[in-house]
Amino acid sequence: MSESLNRILFWILAVCSLAADQSSKYIIFDMLSDPATNHVHSLFQTQQGGGFHLVAQFQYDMETRQMKKDSHGNPIPYVNQGALFGFLGNHQSLANGLFAVISCAAAMAIIFWSTQKGSMSDLALTIALGFILGGTLGNFYDRLVFNGVRDFLHWNYFFDWPVFNLADCWLVGGACLLMLLAFRAPKENNQSLVTPAS
């Protein structure tokens, strides 16, 4: 693919990743807002209770045991104010502000990188950066609007993984692809190492 097509693909991946992340959050939190559901829907579950679950956490008033609601009457979601998979979540608002700034800086850096000549010549790099930008913007939106990130995916089959969301998946997937690319030797360098037989 040409660099111009790769740049189009980059923006398609970023926008689609952002849209998938945000739509999934709004849909799941709306679907599981009824207390009768216990705010949980199991995609699959073992007899021991492990499995893969959709979990919508909400803020509750400790005295009345009722869900807190915003000025529009919508339940207020419980959010992760730390980073990926709950990292530094105990520092709350300070952590949320810090990671919002980091997310904004990272998004601007990726966008600037994508405009540079030759930056989108590698298809795999284009895909990695598109997913990372989409994931970054997805969680950045949450930090601005909800003062933290809405998580709802909970894997606890064989091991109990912290609750996460689709934006986290895009970020981890893009980062892993970048790591693989870092270990991939350019073809030109490989060919230069081959010396002709004497």
N, C-alpha and C positions, 0 to 999 in steps of 0.2 A: 504494500500500500504506500501511496505517496504521503509526504509529510502533511499536506493539506487535508487529506482524508483522515489521517491519524488525528489531526487536531479536531476535526469534526467528531470523530469517535470519542475522543477525550471528553468533550463537552456533553455528548450524549450519555456516556457512562456516569459522569458527575451528576447531571440533572436527574437521570433515572434512579441512581442510587439515593440521592436526596429525597426524591419523591416516594420511593419505596419505603425508606426509613420513616418519614413523617406520616405517610398514610397508614403504615402498619401500627404506629404508636397510637394515632387517633382512633383507629378501628378497634384495636385490642382494648384500650382503656375504656372506650364507650361500651363495647360488648360485655366487659366484665365489671361494669360499674355497679351492677345490682348486687347488694350484699348476699342475696340468696345463692349466688354462684360461688360464694366464698372468694370471689375475685380470682378464681383459678380454673383453667381448662386444660385437661391433660391430652397431649397429642399421642402419647403412649405411656403406660404405667405398669410396673411390675406388681406382684402381690405384696412386696415389701414396701411399696409406696414410691420407689424410685422411678425414673423415667425422664420424659421431656415435657415440660409444662409451660403454658402461657400464664404468667402471673402479673396481674395489675395491682400495684400497691397504692393505697390512698391514705391521705392524712385523716386521722380520727381525733375527735375531741375526747380526752381521757375521762372527763367527768360524765358527759352525756352518752359516750360511746357511739356518737353519730358521726358520719362522714362530714368533714369540713367542706364547705362549698364557696365558690367565688361569687362575685356580685351578680353574675348571670345565672346562678343556681347550678353551675356545673361542679361535680366533685373535684377536689384538688388532689392531683396525683402526688404520691410520695416520690421524691426524686433523689438521684445520686448526685451529690454536689462535688464529688471527687472526679477522678479520671477513669480510664478504662478499667472495667470490671470492679469498680468501687475503690480504686487506689486513692488514698488520702481523703476518703469520704468523711472522716471524722472532723475535718477542719471546716466543713460546711461553707458558709458564704465566702470566706477568704479564698478557699480552694476553688470554688466555682468561678469567682472573678479572675483568679490567676489563670485557670485553664481556658476561660473564655478568651482572654488576651492571647494565650498561646495558640488556641485554635484559629483565631482571626489572623495572627501573624503567619501561621503555617499555610492557611488558605491563600493569603495574598502572595506568599512566596511561590506556591505551586502555580498559581495563575500567571505570575510574572515569568516563571520558568517556562511555562507552556508557550509564551509569546516569543521566546528567543529562537533564532534560526538554528535549525538542526535538533532542537529539543524533542520534537515529536517524530523523529525519523525511525525510532525503534518502536515496533508495535507493542512488545511486552511492557516497555517502560510507559507507553501511552496508557495502556490498560491499568497498570499499577497506580499511576498518578490520578487517573479518572476516578478509581474506586476510593483512593485516599481523600481526594477533594470532596467527593460526595459524602463520605462518612464524617469528615471534619465539619462540613457545613450542617449536616443533620444534627449532630450533638451541639454545635454552636448555636443553632436556632433554639434548641431546648434551654440552653443556659441563659439566653437572652429573655425568652418568654416565660419559662417556668422556674428560673433560678436554679436549675439543675437538670440532669439528664433522666428521661423516662426510660426505665429498663423493664423488660417483660419476659424475656426468654430465660428459662431456668432448666439447666441440664443437671440431673443428679442420678445418672445411671452409671455404675461402677465408681464414679467420683462425683462430688458435689461442687459444681462450678458456680461462681458468683453470677447473679442475674445480669444479663446483658441485653443488647438490642441489635438491630440490623446495621446501624452505623458502626458499631464495634466490629461486626463481621467484615464490613467493607474495609475498615482501617487495618485490621489484622491481616486480611487477605492481601491487600495492597502492599503492606509492609513485608509480608513473607515473599511476595513476588519480587520486591526490590532486593531482598536479601539473596534470592536465587540469582538475580541478574548481576549482583556484585561479585558472585563467585564464577560467573560465566566469562571465560576468556574470549576476547574478540577474535573472530576468525583470522583477521589480518595478523595478529600476534602469534596465533597458532601456526600459521603457514610460515612465518618468518623463522620459527624455531626448527623447521625441517630443513636440513642442509642437504644439498644434492650429493648423490653418491660419487665418490672419486674413481 
